[in-house]
């Protein structure tokens, strides 16, 4: 906040940083955990680097990537609320702080419930996406 000041640009930067690193770390872990036998089999079958990435590495890393997205979206949502409380003059976080200053406890509780409900909806959507895209993965785990 000291580097960028107040307003929307530092809030966007904070949210982007909050979402980027969980996705990056999980993607790297997913690519590193691809079973080498699948890569060797693809090479033996004459797959190009791009085909190997598209047909072997990306499907094997998808569970990790989606987990990183789920964590990243949660972290970004937390960063949105923090940015609204610190740097922006709008949003639910700002309204909660404003209500706290005027001791409007009903509005504080309503804001907190709103944040919780939005977070729940986002998490349920990510969980649905995870289940829909990774039906094949659940079968491999058993």
N, C-alpha and C positions, 0 to 999 in steps of 0.2 A: 504494500500500500504506500510505503514511503517513496518508492521509485516512480509509481504511476499516478499517484494522487487519488482523488475521489471521482466517482462517476462510473459509467458503464465499462470503459476499457480495462481498468484494473479488475473489475468483477469478472469480465470474460476471461481474462488471463488466469485468475485464481481458479475459476471453474475448469478451464482447459487443463491446467496443471494437475488439478485434483483428479480428473478423469483419465488423463493420459498415462500416468505411470502404472496404475494397476493393470490396465489393458496391455501395456508394453511388457511388463514383467511376466504376466500370465502367457502372453503370446510367445515370448522367448522360452519359457518353461515348456510350453506345448511343442514347439519345434525341436527342442533338445530331447524330449522324451519319445520321439518317434522311434519305433522299434527298428533297429538297423537291418533286420532280416527283410523287411518290406522294401527298404531302399535298395538293398542288394538285389532283391528279386526284380525290381523295376529296372535296375541297370542291366541285369542279365537279359531282360526281355527287350532291351534296346530303347528304353524310354529316354526322351530328351530331358534336359534340366527343367524346362517349363512343364512338361507333362508329368514329371516326377513330383514337382511342387504341387501341381493342380490335382493329381490323382492320388498321391500318397501323403505328402507332408500336410497339406491344407486340411484334408479330412481327419487326419490323426490329431492335428492341433486344434480343431474346431471346439471340442469340449473345453479346452483351456482358454481359448479366445472368448467364448461365450461367458465363462466364469469371470474372466477379467472384465468383460463388458458389464456384467451384473454388479461387480464390485465397483467398477469405475462410475457407473451411473449413480449408485448409492453415494459414493464419495462426492460426485459432482452435485448431487442434490443437497448434501450437507453444505458444500461450498457455496451454493446458491443462497441458502438461508444465512450463512455467515456473511457473505458479501452484501446481502440486503441489510443486515443489521449494522454493518460497519461503513460501507461506502456508498450505498445507493439510497435514494429517498423514495423508494416505492417497493412494493412486494409484501409478502406475508411477514417476513422477518422484520422489516421496517415497521409494519403495523403492530407487531407484538411489542417491540421496544417502545413505540409511541403509547400504546395502551398501558404498558408497565409504568411509564412516567406519570401518567394521569390516574394510575391505580384503578384501571378498568379491568378487574380480574376476569370478568366474563369474556371480554374480547381477547385477553391473553390466552385463556383456556380454549376459546374457539379457534384462535390461530394455531395453537399447538395441536389441536385435534385435526385441523385442516392439513397441517404439515404431515402428521402421522398417516392420515387417509391417503394423501397424494403419494407418500412413500410406499404405502401398502399396495396401491394400484400399480405403481411403476414396478415394484418387485413381482407382483403377480403376472404382469405382462412379460417381464423377462423370464420368469419361470415357465410360462406357457410357451414362449419362443424356444427356450431350452428343450422342453419336452417335445415340441413339434419338430425341431431340426435334428434332434439327437435320438430319435427312436431306435436307430440302429446301434447306438452306443450302449444303451441299457441292456440290449441282448448280449453284447460282448462281455459285459461285466459279470454276468452270471455264470 
